[in-house]
């Protein structure tokens, strides 16, 4: 939702942001995750659905403090992940969340 609120090359609505090329691996053609889909009774799918409902209804707290970008530290830091272009807002395990300027 932070990307939707900050319309840019990511897109201007939920669908265009989620489907923006190379942003979410499960939507990238040829990605191993592309064909995976959880069963309706999968507990993680239910959790994700509940989070989505809360976000869309505006009842979920943004724990990322407005982050619009993230990366997994198992890969080299992207060019935008530096103090000159973004602010680190949250670290969770291997993930770093940033609010770009």
DSSP file (Angstrom, degrees, kcal/mol; ACC not computed):
  #  RESIDUE AA STRUCTURE BP1 BP2  ACC     N-H-->O    O-->H-N    N-H-->O    O-->H-N    TCO  KAPPA ALPHA  PHI   PSI    X-CA   Y-CA   Z-CA
    1    1 A X     >        0   0    0      0, 0.0     4,-2.6     0, 0.0     5,-0.2   0.000 360.0 360.0 360.0 -28.5    0.0    0.0    0.0
    2    2 A X  H  >  +     0   0    0     65,-0.2     4,-1.1     1,-0.2    66,-0.1   0.882 360.0  48.1 -65.3 -35.4    3.0    2.3    0.5
    3    3 A X  H  4 S+     0   0    0      2,-0.2    -1,-0.2     1,-0.2     5,-0.2   0.878 110.7  50.7 -70.0 -36.9    3.9    1.9   -3.1
    4    4 A X  H >4 S+     0   0    0      1,-0.2     3,-0.7     3,-0.1    -2,-0.2   0.915 109.7  50.5 -64.5 -42.0    0.3    2.5   -4.2
    5    5 A X  H 3< S+     0   0    0     -4,-2.6     2,-0.4     1,-0.3    -1,-0.2   0.767 112.6  48.2 -67.0 -25.0    0.3    5.7   -2.0
    6    6 A X  T 3< S-     0   0    0     -4,-1.1    -1,-0.3    -5,-0.2     4,-0.2  -0.524  89.3-161.9-112.9  60.8    3.5    6.8   -3.7
    7    7 A X    <   +     0   0    0     -3,-0.7     2,-0.2    -2,-0.4     5,-0.2  -0.161  35.4 119.7 -51.5 128.4    2.5    6.2   -7.3
    8    8 A X  B >  S-A   11   0A   0      3,-1.2     3,-1.4    -5,-0.2    -1,-0.1  -0.666  81.6 -31.6-159.4-146.2    5.6    6.0   -9.6
    9    9 A X  T 3  S+     0   0    0      1,-0.3     3,-0.1    -2,-0.2    -2,-0.1   0.695 127.1  68.6 -63.8 -16.3    7.1    3.4  -11.9
   10   10 A X  T 3  S-     0   0    0      1,-0.3     2,-0.3    -4,-0.2    -1,-0.3   0.842 115.7 -96.5 -68.9 -31.7    5.8    0.7   -9.6
   11   11 A X  B <   -A    8   0A   0     -3,-1.4    -3,-1.2    -8,-0.2    -1,-0.3  -0.868  19.2-101.5 139.4-175.0    2.2    1.5  -10.6
   12   12 A X  S    S+     0   0    0     -2,-0.3     2,-0.3    -5,-0.2    -5,-0.1   0.399  94.0  30.2-128.3  -3.1   -0.8    3.5   -9.5
   13   13 A X  S  > S-     0   0    0     -3,-0.1     4,-2.3     1,-0.1     5,-0.2  -0.916  91.9 -90.2-148.1 174.4   -3.1    0.9   -8.0
   14   14 A X  H  > S+     0   0    0     -2,-0.3     4,-2.6     1,-0.2     5,-0.2   0.920 121.7  48.0 -56.6 -48.3   -2.7   -2.4   -6.1
   15   15 A X  H  > S+     0   0    0      1,-0.2     4,-2.3     2,-0.2    -1,-0.2   0.933 113.1  45.9 -62.0 -47.5   -2.8   -4.6   -9.3
   16   16 A X  H  4 S+     0   0    0      1,-0.2     4,-0.5     2,-0.2    -1,-0.2   0.850 114.1  49.7 -67.8 -32.2   -0.3   -2.6  -11.2
   17   17 A X  H >< S+     0   0    0     -4,-2.3     3,-0.9     2,-0.2    -2,-0.2   0.946 113.6  44.4 -68.7 -48.2    2.1   -2.4   -8.2
   18   18 A X  H 3< S+     0   0    0     -4,-2.6     6,-0.3     1,-0.2    -2,-0.2   0.871 118.0  44.3 -65.3 -36.4    1.9   -6.2   -7.5
   19   19 A X  T 3< S+     0   0    0     -4,-2.3    -1,-0.2    -5,-0.2    -2,-0.2   0.427  79.5 128.9 -90.8   1.5    2.3   -7.1  -11.2
   20   20 A X  S X> S-     0   0    0     -3,-0.9     3,-1.9    -4,-0.5     4,-0.5  -0.383  74.7 -93.9 -58.9 129.2    5.1   -4.7  -11.9
   21   21 A X  T 34 S+     0   0    0      1,-0.3    -1,-0.1     2,-0.1     7,-0.1  -0.139 102.2   3.5 -53.0 133.7    7.9   -6.7  -13.6
   22   22 A X  T 34 S+     0   0    0      2,-0.2    -1,-0.3    -3,-0.1     3,-0.2   0.517 102.5 102.3  71.8  11.0   10.6   -8.0  -11.3
   23   23 A X  T <4 S+     0   0    0     -3,-1.9     2,-0.5     1,-0.3    -2,-0.1   0.869  86.5  24.3 -91.6 -38.6    9.0   -6.7   -8.1
   24   24 A X  S >< S-     0   0    0     -4,-0.5     3,-2.6    -6,-0.3    -1,-0.3  -0.956  72.8-147.5-131.5 112.0    7.4   -9.9   -6.6
   25   25 A X  G >  S+     0   0    0     -2,-0.5     3,-1.9     1,-0.3     6,-0.2   0.770  92.7  65.4 -55.4 -33.5    9.0  -13.1   -7.8
   26   26 A X  G 3  S+     0   0    0      1,-0.3    -1,-0.3     7,-0.1    10,-0.1   0.659 104.8  47.6 -67.2 -11.5    5.9  -15.2   -7.7
   27   27 A X  G <  S+     0   0    0     -3,-2.6     2,-0.5    -9,-0.1    -1,-0.3   0.321  87.1 106.0-107.3   6.0    4.5  -13.1  -10.5
   28   28 A X  S X  S-     0   0    0     -3,-1.9     3,-2.2    -4,-0.2     6,-0.2  -0.762  79.9-111.9 -89.1 127.1    7.7  -13.2  -12.7
   29   29 A X  T 3  S+     0   0    0     -2,-0.5     3,-0.1     1,-0.3    -2,-0.1  -0.323 101.5  14.3 -57.4 129.4    7.3  -15.4  -15.8
   30   30 A X  T 3  S+     0   0    0      1,-0.3    -1,-0.3     2,-0.0     2,-0.2   0.315  89.7 136.5  88.2  -8.9    9.6  -18.5  -15.4
   31   31 A X    X   -     0   0    0     -3,-2.2     3,-2.0    -6,-0.2     4,-0.4  -0.488  63.2-125.3 -70.4 140.3   10.2  -18.0  -11.7
   32   32 A X  T 3  S+     0   0    0      1,-0.3     3,-0.5    -2,-0.2     4,-0.2   0.784 111.9  54.6 -57.4 -25.8   10.0  -21.3   -9.7
   33   33 A X  T >  S+     0   0    0      1,-0.2     3,-1.0    -8,-0.1    -1,-0.3   0.589  84.4  87.9 -82.3 -10.2    7.4  -19.6   -7.4
   34   34 A X  T <  S+     0   0    0     -3,-2.0    -1,-0.2     1,-0.3    -2,-0.2   0.854  92.6  40.7 -58.5 -37.4    5.2  -18.7  -10.4
   35   35 A X  T 3  S+     0   0    0     -3,-0.5     2,-0.3    -4,-0.4    -1,-0.3   0.486  92.6 102.5 -94.1  -2.5    3.3  -22.0  -10.4
   36   36 A X    <   +     0   0    0     -3,-1.0     2,-0.3    -4,-0.2    -3,-0.0  -0.622  41.2 167.9 -82.2 138.1    3.0  -22.3   -6.6
   37   37 A X        -     0   0    0     -2,-0.3    -3,-0.0     0, 0.0    -2,-0.0  -0.944  31.1-122.7-148.8 127.3   -0.3  -21.5   -5.1
   38   38 A X        -     0   0    0     -2,-0.3     2,-0.1     1,-0.1    -2,-0.0  -0.308  29.3-106.7 -70.9 153.4   -1.3  -22.3   -1.5
   39   39 A X    >   -     0   0    0      1,-0.1     3,-2.1     2,-0.0     6,-0.2  -0.464  31.8-112.3 -71.7 151.1   -4.4  -24.4   -0.7
   40   40 A X  T 3  S+     0   0    0      1,-0.3    -1,-0.1    -2,-0.1    -2,-0.1   0.774 118.2  48.2 -57.4 -27.6   -7.3  -22.5    0.7
   41   41 A X  T 3  S+     0   0    0      4,-0.1     2,-0.3     5,-0.0    -1,-0.3   0.327  78.7 123.7 -98.2   8.5   -6.9  -24.2    4.1
   42   42 A X    <>  -     0   0    0     -3,-2.1     4,-2.2     1,-0.2     3,-0.5  -0.559  62.9-137.8 -66.8 124.3   -3.1  -23.6    4.3
   43   43 A X  H  > S+     0   0    0     -2,-0.3     4,-2.4     1,-0.2    -1,-0.2   0.849 102.6  52.2 -55.9 -36.3   -2.5  -21.7    7.6
   44   44 A X  H  > S+     0   0    0      2,-0.2     4,-2.4     1,-0.2    -1,-0.2   0.874 108.9  50.2 -69.5 -34.2    0.0  -19.4    6.0
   45   45 A X  H  > S+     0   0    0     -3,-0.5     4,-2.5    -6,-0.2    -2,-0.2   0.902 110.7  49.5 -67.1 -40.5   -2.5  -18.5    3.2
   46   46 A X  H  X S+     0   0    0     -4,-2.2     4,-2.3     2,-0.2    -2,-0.2   0.921 111.3  49.3 -63.5 -44.4   -5.2  -17.8    5.8
   47   47 A X  H  X S+     0   0    0     -4,-2.4     4,-2.2     2,-0.2    -2,-0.2   0.933 112.1  48.0 -59.4 -46.8   -2.7  -15.6    7.8
   48   48 A X  H  X S+     0   0    0     -4,-2.4     4,-2.6     1,-0.2    -2,-0.2   0.899 110.4  51.9 -62.3 -40.9   -1.8  -13.7    4.6
   49   49 A X  H  X S+     0   0    0     -4,-2.5     4,-2.4     1,-0.2    -1,-0.2   0.898 109.3  50.1 -62.5 -40.5   -5.5  -13.3    3.7
   50   50 A X  H  X S+     0   0    0     -4,-2.3     4,-2.2     2,-0.2    -2,-0.2   0.896 110.5  49.5 -65.2 -39.9   -6.2  -11.8    7.2
   51   51 A X  H  X S+     0   0    0     -4,-2.2     4,-2.6     2,-0.2    -2,-0.2   0.931 110.6  50.5 -63.6 -45.1   -3.3   -9.4    6.8
   52   52 A X  H  X S+     0   0    0     -4,-2.6     4,-2.8     1,-0.2     5,-0.2   0.919 109.4  51.0 -59.0 -44.2   -4.6   -8.3    3.4
   53   53 A X  H  X S+     0   0    0     -4,-2.4     4,-1.9     1,-0.2     6,-0.2   0.922 111.5  47.6 -58.9 -44.4   -8.1   -7.7    4.8
   54   54 A X  H  X>S+     0   0    0     -4,-2.2     5,-2.0     2,-0.2     6,-1.1   0.897 113.0  48.2 -65.6 -40.4   -6.7   -5.6    7.6
   55   55 A X  H ><5S+     0   0    0     -4,-2.6     3,-0.9     1,-0.2    -2,-0.2   0.941 112.9  47.2 -64.5 -47.1   -4.5   -3.6    5.3
   56   56 A X  H 3<5S+     0   0    0     -4,-2.8    -1,-0.2     1,-0.3    -2,-0.2   0.808 112.9  49.0 -66.5 -29.4   -7.3   -2.9    2.8
   57   57 A X  H 3<5S-     0   0    0     -4,-1.9    -1,-0.3    -5,-0.2    -2,-0.2   0.560 112.1-120.3 -86.2  -7.5   -9.7   -2.0    5.6
   58   58 A X  T <<5S+     0   0    0     -3,-0.9    -3,-0.2    -4,-0.7    -2,-0.1   0.655  84.3 112.2  80.3  15.3   -7.2    0.4    7.1
   59   59 A X      < +     0   0    0     -5,-2.0     2,-0.4    -6,-0.2    -4,-0.2   0.428  50.9  94.6-100.0   0.6   -7.1   -1.4   10.4
   60   60 A X  S    S-     0   0    0     -6,-1.1     2,-0.3    -5,-0.1    -9,-0.0  -0.769  73.2-128.7 -96.4 136.2   -3.5   -2.7   10.1
   61   61 A X        -     0   0    0     -2,-0.4     2,-1.2     1,-0.1     3,-0.1  -0.658  21.0-124.1 -80.9 135.3   -0.5   -0.8   11.6
   62   62 A X    >   -     0   0    0     -2,-0.3     3,-1.4     1,-0.2    -1,-0.1  -0.682  28.3-177.9 -81.6  96.5    2.3   -0.1    9.1
   63   63 A X  T 3  S+     0   0    0     -2,-1.2    -1,-0.2     1,-0.3    -2,-0.0   0.607  77.0  65.2 -71.0 -10.9    5.2   -1.7   11.0
   64   64 A X  T >  S-     0   0    0      3,-0.1     3,-0.5    -3,-0.1    -1,-0.3   0.455 102.8-127.7 -91.8  -0.7    7.6   -0.6    8.2
   65   65 A X  T <  S-     0   0    0     -3,-1.4    -2,-0.1     1,-0.2    34,-0.0   0.891  77.7 -40.3  55.8  42.4    7.1    3.1    8.8
   66   66 A X  T 3  S+     0   0    0      1,-0.2    -1,-0.2    -4,-0.0    -3,-0.1   0.585  88.1 169.7  89.1   9.9    6.2    3.8    5.2
   67   67 A X    <   +     0   0    0     -3,-0.5    32,-0.3     1,-0.1   -65,-0.2  -0.252  16.1 178.7 -57.9 140.9    8.7    1.5    3.5
   68   68 A X        +     0   0    0     30,-2.3     2,-0.3     1,-0.1    31,-0.2   0.346  64.4  42.3-120.9   0.7    8.2    1.1   -0.2
   69   69 A X  E     +B   98   0B   0     29,-1.9    29,-3.0     2,-0.0     2,-0.3  -0.981  57.1 171.2-146.3 155.4   11.2   -1.2   -0.9
   70   70 A X  E     -B   97   0B   0     -2,-0.3     2,-0.3    27,-0.2    27,-0.2  -0.980   7.4-168.6-155.2 163.1   13.0   -4.1    0.6
   71   71 A X  E     -B   96   0B   0     25,-1.6    25,-2.4    -2,-0.3     2,-0.5  -0.984  27.4-114.6-153.1 160.7   15.7   -6.7   -0.1
   72   72 A X  E >   -B   95   0B   0     -2,-0.3     3,-2.0    23,-0.2    23,-0.2  -0.826  23.1-136.6 -95.0 128.0   17.0   -9.9    1.4
   73   73 A X  T 3  S+     0   0    0     21,-3.2     4,-0.1    -2,-0.5    22,-0.1   0.497  94.3  84.2 -69.5   0.0   20.6   -9.5    2.7
   74   74 A X  T 3  S+     0   0    0     20,-0.2    -1,-0.3     2,-0.1     2,-0.3   0.601  93.3  53.4 -73.9  -8.9   21.5  -12.9    1.1
   75   75 A X  S <  S-     0   0    0     -3,-2.0     3,-0.1     1,-0.1    -4,-0.0  -0.819 108.2 -83.4-117.1 161.7   22.0  -10.8   -2.1
   76   76 A X        -     0   0    0     -2,-0.3    -4,-0.1     1,-0.1    -2,-0.1  -0.326  59.2 -91.5 -61.0 147.1   24.2   -7.7   -2.6
   77   77 A X        -     0   0    0     -4,-0.1    -1,-0.1     1,-0.1    -4,-0.0  -0.364  45.6-114.9 -60.7 133.9   22.5   -4.5   -1.5
   78   78 A X    >   -     0   0    0      1,-0.1     3,-1.6    -3,-0.1    -1,-0.1  -0.243  28.0-104.8 -65.1 160.8   20.6   -2.8   -4.4
   79   79 A X  T 3  S+     0   0    0      1,-0.3     6,-0.1     2,-0.0    -1,-0.1   0.804 119.7  54.7 -57.4 -31.7   21.9    0.6   -5.6
   80   80 A X  T 3  S+     0   0    0      1,-0.2     2,-1.8     5,-0.1    -1,-0.3   0.576  82.4  92.0 -82.2  -9.1   19.0    2.4   -3.9
   81   81 A X    <   +     0   0    0     -3,-1.6     2,-0.3     4,-0.1    -1,-0.2  -0.435  67.5  97.5 -87.8  64.8   19.7    0.9   -0.4
   82   82 A X  S >> S-     0   0    0     -2,-1.8     4,-2.2     1,-0.0     3,-1.3  -0.962  85.7-104.3-146.7 162.7   21.9    3.7    0.9
   83   83 A X  T 34 S+     0   0    0     -2,-0.3    -3,-0.0     1,-0.3    -2,-0.0   0.720 114.5  60.8 -62.9 -23.1   21.6    6.8    3.0
   84   84 A X  T 34 S+     0   0    0      1,-0.1    -1,-0.3     3,-0.0     3,-0.1   0.782 120.2  21.9 -75.9 -26.0   21.7    9.1    0.0
   85   85 A X  T <4 S+     0   0    0     -3,-1.3    16,-2.6     1,-0.2     2,-0.3   0.562 126.3  16.5-119.4 -12.0   18.6    7.7   -1.6
   86   86 A X  E  <  -C  100   0B   0     -4,-2.2     2,-0.5    14,-0.3    14,-0.2  -0.982  60.9-122.4-157.8 165.5   16.6    6.0    1.1
   87   87 A X  E     -C   99   0B   0     12,-2.2    12,-2.4    -2,-0.3     2,-0.4  -0.966  26.6-127.5-117.0 126.9   16.0    5.5    4.8
   88   88 A X  E     +C   98   0B   0     -2,-0.5    10,-0.3    10,-0.2     3,-0.1  -0.598  34.0 170.4 -69.5 123.7   16.2    2.2    6.5
   89   89 A X  E     +     0   0B   0      8,-2.8     2,-0.3    -2,-0.4     9,-0.2   0.652  56.8   8.4-111.5 -21.5   12.9    1.8    8.5
   90   90 A X  E     -C   97   0B   0      7,-1.2     7,-2.8     2,-0.0     2,-0.5  -0.967  48.3-158.5-163.4 141.2   12.9   -1.8    9.7
   91   91 A X  E     +C   96   0B   0     -2,-0.3     2,-0.4     5,-0.2     5,-0.2  -0.994  17.0 171.5-122.9 124.7   15.1   -4.9    9.9
   92   92 A X  E >   -C   95   0B   0      3,-2.3     3,-2.7    -2,-0.5     2,-0.1  -0.938  62.0 -58.5-133.9 110.1   13.4   -8.3   10.3
   93   93 A X  T 3  S-     0   0    0     -2,-0.4    -1,-0.0     1,-0.3     0, 0.0  -0.355 122.4 -12.7  55.9-124.1   15.6  -11.3   10.0
   94   94 A X  T 3  S+     0   0    0     -2,-0.1   -21,-3.2    -3,-0.1     2,-0.4   0.454 118.4  97.0 -86.1  -1.3   17.3  -11.2    6.6
   95   95 A X  E <   -BC  72  92B   0     -3,-2.7    -3,-2.3   -23,-0.2     2,-0.5  -0.739  52.0-166.0 -99.8 137.9   15.0   -8.5    5.3
   96   96 A X  E     -BC  71  91B   0    -25,-2.4   -25,-1.6    -2,-0.4     2,-0.4  -0.983   9.3-157.0-119.6 127.7   15.8   -4.8    5.2
   97   97 A X  E     -BC  70  90B   0     -7,-2.8    -8,-2.8    -2,-0.5    -7,-1.2  -0.872  12.8-175.5-109.5 138.4   12.9   -2.3    4.5
   98   98 A X  E     -BC  69  88B   0    -29,-3.0   -30,-2.3    -2,-0.4   -29,-1.9  -0.944  25.9-142.3-133.2 149.5   13.5    1.2    3.1
   99   99 A X  E     - C   0  87B   0    -12,-2.4   -12,-2.2    -2,-0.3   -32,-0.1  -0.966  31.3-144.4-107.4 115.5   11.5    4.3    2.4
  100  100 A X  E       C   0  86B   0     -2,-0.6   -14,-0.3   -14,-0.2   -19,-0.0  -0.433 360.0 360.0 -82.2 156.2   13.0    5.8   -0.8
  101  101 A X              0   0    0    -16,-2.6   -15,-0.1    -2,-0.1    -1,-0.1   0.400 360.0 360.0 -99.8 360.0   13.2    9.5   -1.4
